[in-house]
């Protein structure tokens, strides 16, 4: 039986940006948080910042990079003088197929049974990149995606770990022909994500706008404006 954490414990991971105020203190442990938006909207910058912040505390962050886009130089920029210590606390996996992504999550789950006290964060960046290019039939793909999300949800709840996944978008048109931006993965990712954040580009080059689309205790529609900088997000 899982013992509920003391409410005075640090139950959220800070991003050191205005996102923390929007989220009531940071990214919550014990649940899946989904961040979706167009390319270059700041998704990976947020997750890398969170990973570095966790690593600085001496805890480990597991980073699953499905797009081959993780940059050691970017981690070095964000970590600054603490890079050598930070690098040892970020564990990176790079699956190259959706089946391999599935195997990676199973391996992580098995490893956490012995080492979960060392880990505060798991990032899946992105949850659907390999899903979209796989040759499996859509029904089987959706079933496998649901299983993967189930594994991550169990890990989050059982070990009190923050799970953050990034997601892509597509344009959908309603019956009246109006354009509507939707997250890939449909109801599957929506069901498993207890917190959902949508990102958009702001008017200025490095400015980004985050909108809360789902939260268990905060009203939908709350927004935060942040910027992407050399040290992460500010």
ZITA-V886497 format. One record per residue. N is the residue number from 1. PHI is phi as a letter, one per 40 degrees, with the letter a starting at -180 (999 if undefined). PSI is psi in degrees with one decimal (none if undefined). Layout:
BEGIN
n,phi,psi
N,PHI,PSI
N,PHI,PSI
END
This chain:
BEGIN
n,phi,psi
1,999,134.5
2,c,131.1
3,c,128.4
4,c,139.3
5,c,148.5
6,c,133.3
7,c,-15.0
8,c,-10.9
9,c,158.2
10,c,100.2
11,b,10.3
12,b,150.2
13,b,120.3
14,c,149.0
15,b,-5.4
16,f,39.3
17,a,-178.7
18,c,-14.8
19,d,-33.3
20,c,-40.7
21,c,-39.4
22,c,-34.2
23,c,7.6
24,g,29.0
25,h,-16.4
26,i,-166.5
27,c,121.6
28,c,142.1
29,c,156.0
30,g,-2.8
31,b,168.5
32,c,128.5
33,b,126.6
34,b,131.2
35,b,118.6
36,b,152.6
37,i,175.0
38,c,169.5
39,d,144.2
40,g,27.1
41,c,-4.0
42,h,4.2
43,d,-53.0
44,c,-32.4
45,c,-37.2
46,c,-48.8
47,c,-36.6
48,c,-38.9
49,c,-43.7
50,c,-42.7
51,c,-42.9
52,c,-42.2
53,c,-39.8
54,c,-46.0
55,c,-33.0
56,c,-25.8
57,c,-6.0
58,g,-7.4
59,c,167.0
60,b,146.7
61,b,130.4
62,c,122.9
63,b,113.8
64,c,108.9
65,b,105.5
66,c,-5.3
67,b,0.4
68,g,27.8
69,b,0.1
70,c,134.5
71,b,119.7
72,c,-37.4
73,c,-37.5
74,c,-40.4
75,c,-39.9
76,c,-40.9
77,c,-47.8
78,c,-39.3
79,c,-28.0
80,g,-132.8
81,c,-12.8
82,c,13.8
83,d,-44.1
84,c,-40.0
85,c,-39.4
86,c,-43.9
87,d,-34.2
88,c,-15.4
89,b,6.6
90,b,114.9
91,b,120.9
92,b,132.7
93,b,143.5
94,b,72.9
95,c,148.4
96,b,1.9
97,a,164.2
98,c,-35.0
99,c,-40.9
100,c,-34.3
101,c,-40.8
102,c,-46.0
103,c,-36.2
104,c,-45.1
105,c,-38.0
106,c,-41.0
107,c,-41.3
108,c,-42.4
109,d,-44.6
110,c,-41.1
111,c,-37.0
112,c,-22.7
113,d,-26.2
114,b,-18.0
115,b,15.7
116,c,-25.7
117,c,-17.1
118,c,-12.0
119,b,132.5
120,b,-19.5
121,a,138.2
122,b,127.9
123,b,132.4
124,b,104.3
125,b,98.4
126,b,163.4
127,c,-24.4
128,b,3.1
129,d,-45.5
130,c,-27.8
131,c,-38.4
132,c,-20.6
133,b,-0.9
134,c,150.9
135,c,-3.6
136,c,155.3
137,c,149.4
138,d,-37.4
139,c,-40.6
140,c,-39.1
141,d,-46.6
142,c,-38.0
143,c,-44.3
144,c,-39.3
145,c,-41.8
146,c,-40.3
147,c,-42.4
148,c,-42.7
149,c,-34.1
150,c,-41.0
151,c,-45.2
152,c,-39.0
153,c,-40.9
154,c,-43.2
155,c,-45.7
156,d,-47.6
157,c,-43.7
158,c,-37.3
159,b,5.6
160,f,52.4
161,b,141.7
162,c,122.7
163,b,121.0
164,b,122.8
165,b,144.7
166,b,154.1
167,a,155.7
168,c,175.1
169,b,164.0
170,a,159.8
171,c,124.6
172,b,150.7
173,b,132.2
174,c,-175.7
175,c,-24.0
176,c,2.7
177,g,9.7
178,c,138.2
179,c,132.0
180,b,126.9
181,c,126.4
182,b,155.4
183,c,143.8
184,c,154.1
185,g,-11.1
186,f,-136.3
187,c,-19.5
188,c,-54.8
189,c,-34.3
190,c,-40.0
191,c,-45.8
192,c,-19.0
193,c,114.3
194,c,-22.4
195,b,130.3
196,b,128.3
197,b,128.7
198,b,134.8
199,b,143.3
200,b,157.2
201,c,142.6
202,c,-174.4
203,c,-33.6
204,c,159.1
205,d,-50.9
206,c,5.8
207,c,138.4
208,b,149.3
209,b,125.1
210,b,132.9
211,b,129.6
212,c,118.5
213,b,-18.9
214,a,140.3
215,a,150.4
216,c,-22.6
217,b,0.7
218,b,139.6
219,c,138.7
220,c,144.4
221,h,-10.7
222,c,141.5
223,b,159.0
224,a,142.1
225,b,129.7
226,b,169.6
227,b,150.8
228,c,124.3
229,b,175.6
230,c,-29.1
231,c,9.3
232,h,-128.0
233,b,142.5
234,b,none
END
